[in-house]
Amino acid sequence: MIPKIAEDTTLLEKVEELSGEKVYSCHKCGKCSAGCPIGAAMDLRPHQVIEFIQANDWNVLNSRTIWLCASCFQCAVRCPKDVDLTKVMEALRLLILREDADQVEICTLTREDLEQLPPIALVSNFRKSTG
Amino acid sequence: MKIPYYPGCTLKTTAKNFEDTTLAISNVLGIELIELPRWNCCGTVYSLASDDLMHQLAPIRNLIRVQEMGYNNVTTLCSMCYNTLEQANQLVKGDPEKLEKMNSFMDQEEDYTGEVTVVHYLTLLQKEIGFENLPVKVPLTGLTVVPYYGCLLLRPEEISIDNPEKPTIMAELLTVLGADVADHPYKLECCGSYHTVNYKDVVCEKTYNILNSARKRGAEAVVLSCPLCEFNLDVRQKDLKKELAPMPILYFSQLLALSLGLDDSLEFDQHYVNPEPLLKEKGLLR
């Protein structure tokens, strides 16, 4: 999806505002993608997400990657240019979540899930997947 | 010593065994944990957006509780709580404007002055008691374990309890307890965290890789400090698509309680893979 906000601003501008990160500092060394623990399940590797933003391509918001990022901060610790990609991913998620497009519906979770999952699993999932 | 203690939601439910063993240990070591009155959920994940102060209120409100108690430090066990409380704390310590805005929003509370330090319980043991001073009664001889740190005790770097790429704190503790500690390359790697709710397959893949790697390095049990990692590495073993011999997962506090001779405080009924047969086989548990 492309959010309504795209009519008034560029992706790069909005991501830099929400994340507080300078996306153009990235020199594409690929350390973030090399170290990402969930990279193998992603359709875009983390460094490719940066490339999309640099190109102001809103289609990055259709990527599974932004939802698969689990905010583990591994890329943030290893980035030689101090770009905190964890914050960039959060900014991309918020562009969707703030237009009321929840990614998980609580009513679809099974009773077994709700009974056995730790509270921190549920709260953190809803914090990251709902607006 | 006395120190305020922030339990968090999960320590009262699926990780009750983590809390109970820690309370028993603290009692023996002379650490009086004073549970915060009226604590609230910290939010579990630190809010990463520059304009989102609303989600910083929950952790900061807990630090106000500490301040009201007349203390300037608080300890916690859960990695997610530790991370969220300390990241929010560092945010407001470094940004007086944001702190002022939050203080004026919480007009029923006293102002947070930014003077509280959040100390993980492992750090408390290391710095205040000293691992070498632990009164070990039952050395964990013959038990090979691997520490699993995961993400939130170590990252981001600013809140890390140890070297974020080469941590040794849990290995040092387990060595003092007499265990054989093996190293393994997945000790820092995220378990998939909250994806356990709606991307279960992603988590199972991580669980398999982490435990398989630990097994190859000779581990008989994996030791950790996060109730969400515990769930993913322990309970998700029943959902694995690839075959793997059951691997017991233990909180560091359970092994510490065992080595201090506090058998009565151990509760293994909350585990999916029961660690009792292993511990009995090693002669560590009657």
Interface residues (C-beta under 8 A of the other chain):
Chain A: E17 L18 S19 G20 P37 I38 A40 A41 L68 A70 S71 C72 F73 Q74 A76 V77 D84 T86 K87 E90 A91 L94 Q103 V104 L109 D113 Q116 L117 P118 P119 I120 A121 L122 V123 S124 N125 R127 K128 S129
Chain B: G8 C9 T10 T13 T14 A15 C41 G43 T44 V45 S47 L48 A49 S50 D51 D52 H55 C78 M80 C151 L152 L154 R155 P156 E157 P164 E165 L188 E189 C190 G192 S193 Y194 H195 T196 V197 N198 Y199 V202 E205 K206 P227 L228 F231 V235
